[in-house]
Amino acid sequence: MSTTTYAVSGMSCGHCRATLTEAIGGLDGVTGVDVDLAAGLVTVTSAAEPDDARVAAVVDDAGYELTGRAA
């Protein structure tokens, strides 16, 4: 299992959480998505290291911006 945390801007409500959980959760190999609105972070748990470009693309398609991996 791999856990990766991304910084995402534009999230502010429960709808944002649900949208991103569904969008990222639909990627192959993703087994969990945790959205922390207050911190602006999305943690992705997956079977293997996630493809940052694919995650960024679905985040962008959902109307948000992945600004990078969180430290």
N, C-alpha and C positions, 0 to 999 in steps of 0.2 A: 504494500500500500504506500501511496505517496500523498503527502499533504502540502499544498501550496497556497499561500495567501497573497492576494492581489489587492492593490489600492484601486478603488473605483470611485470616480466622481459623478455627481448628479443624483445620488440616491437620497431619498428623504422620507419615505413612508412605507407602510406595509405592502402597498401595491408594487413598489420598487423591489422589495424583498421577494415577493412572489414571482415577479417577472424574471428576475435574475436567477432565482432558484430553478425555475422551469427551463429557462434558456440554457444555462450552463449544465444543468442536470441531464439534458438531452444529449450531451456529447458522449461519444463512445468511451466506455471505461470509467466514467464518473459515477462514484457511488454515494457522494454526499456533497452538499453545498450549504455553507453557513454564512449568512449575510449579517454583518454588524453595521447597522446604519450609522450609529453614533461615531464610530471610528472610521467609517468609509472603507471597510475591508470586506472582502469576500474570500472565504477559505474553501478550497476545493479538495476533496478527498477522491482519489482515483486509483485504479489498479496499477497504473504506471505513471511516470512523470507526464503531466499534461503538456500539450502543445500550446505554448503561450500565444501563438498567432491565431489558433482556432478559438481559444478562450476570448481573446481580444475581439475577434470578429463577431462572436455571438453577443458579447457585451455591447459592442457598437451597434449591432442590428437591433438590440433591445432599447437603444436610445441613451446609453450611458458611455462613459469613457474609462477604459482600463489604463491607468497611468503608470503601471509597472508592478513588479513584485514588491511586496512589503518585506521589510527586514525582520 
